[in-house]
Amino acid sequence: MPERIRITSPAPSILVIAIDRAHKRNAVDRDTATELHRAFVDFASDDQWKVAILTGSGGSFCAGADLGAIQAGRGNVLDPDMDTMGPMGPTRLSLRKPVIAAIEGYAVAGGLELACWCDIRVAAADARLGVLCRLRGVPLIDGGTVRLPALIGVSRAMDLVLTGRLITAKEAHEMGLVSHLSAPGAALDRAIELAHQLIAHPQTCMLNDRASLLASSLGHCPEDAGTTTTGANEHNVQGRLRADMAREFELGLHSLAALQSQGQIQAFLEKRGAKM
């Protein structure tokens, strides 16, 4: 099986994890999600790495779930157990160390959820972000309805979730969804610069303040992940974040059932194929 992600280290303590499916605009299928999840669990468990950067190859961050794979019966894993990996891979993980998203091209649907899972988002000036899955009836099931309002407020999040409109990197920056802008093609370079800044700080203080911030905004401290007694992944979310994501997922399953029964995925793929 060909690898679907590419892992590199541009400098000591910095790990770059890139979705490597440029021919699919880095849409995530089941195997890609599994590889992403494994890569971030390994990052969390290895003390040599202080900061990870999530990005995509070929000029795009991530176009969400691979609808073609779903239609072919190779869809993403849909497990309601919050101790397992998320449909997009690492979205149910709560890591002790920071992750930076380096966004080029499109970060839409599940790709936007991956970006929201990260601590800091860097976007190229020509990048586009949005809940584009709204137009196809595909729900947010990787924490998007939980993390997005925590980042930009309920009013702005509701606008993006209900309309499904694409926004520019500039608008995303103005609303606080994106923290840093870069020139086109330079998002990864800017993310690496930020990673160097983070690893230069005293780590205990920085990580404790990060944990406190996550606890106050999402109701879950990364330290809590190690308290699970289920024997499952020790890095998975707990607390209010876990309950909120479980509710989102339950509602999302109802939406997916309606989507499949109405044949909307097949109709979309046929329409896209005709255009190509």
Buried (B, 14 or more C-beta within 10 A) or exposed (E): EEEBBBBEEBEEBBBBBBBBBBEBBBBBBBBBBBBBBBBBBBBBEEEEBBBBBBBBBBBBBBBBBBBBBBBEEEBBBBEEEBBBBBBBBBBBBBBBBBBBBBBBBBBBBBBBBBBBBBBBBBBBBBBBBBBBBBEBBBBBBBBBBBBBBBBBEEEBBEBBBEEBEBBBBBBBBEBEBBBBBBEEEBBBEBBBEBBBEBBEEEEEEBBEEBBEEBBEEBBBBBBBBEEBEEEEBBBBBBBEBBBBBBEBBEBBBEBBEEBBEEEBBEEBBEEEEEEE
